[in-house]
Amino acid sequence: MFEALLLPVAQGDLNLGQHEMVGEVLNIDRHVTVAHYVASVYTTTPLGGRANAVYSAITDVEGVVSLANPIGDMEGVSAGASQGQSWG
C-alpha cells in the first residue's frame, strides 16, 4: 500500500493539483508515512537483500520527505512512538 501510493507521488507521476502539497492532498503526516514504508520494506525483505532494499526505499521516496535518522525513524514507528504510545 505504501509503495503504491508513495512512489508515484515521489516521482511526480501523480498529479496532486496545480499548487497542492502532498500533505495537503493526502492529509497525512508525510514523515510518519515514509518511516512506516521504510520499516515495512525492512521487515518484509529477506536478510540478504535488506540493506539494499531499505536504501532503495529511502531514495525512492525522497521526493515526499527525507529521513534524517532512518533507523531511529523506523524504530519510532515500529514501537508506536508516532502514536504517542509507550511500550514500557
Stockholm file with secondary structure:
# STOCKHOLM 1.0

chainA/1-88         MFEALLLPVAQGDLNLGQHEMVGEVLNIDRHVTVAHYVASVYTTTPLGGRANAVYSAITDVEGVVSLANPIGDMEGVSAGASQGQSWG
#=GR chainA/1-88 SS CHHHHHHHHHTTCSCCCSSCCHHHHHCSCHHHHHHHHHHHHHHHSCHHHHHHHHHHHHHHTTTTCCCSSHHHHHHHHHTTGGGTCCCC
#=GC SS_cons        CHHHHHHHHHTTCSCCCSSCCHHHHHCSCHHHHHHHHHHHHHHHSCHHHHHHHHHHHHHHTTTTCCCSSHHHHHHHHHTTGGGTCCCC
//
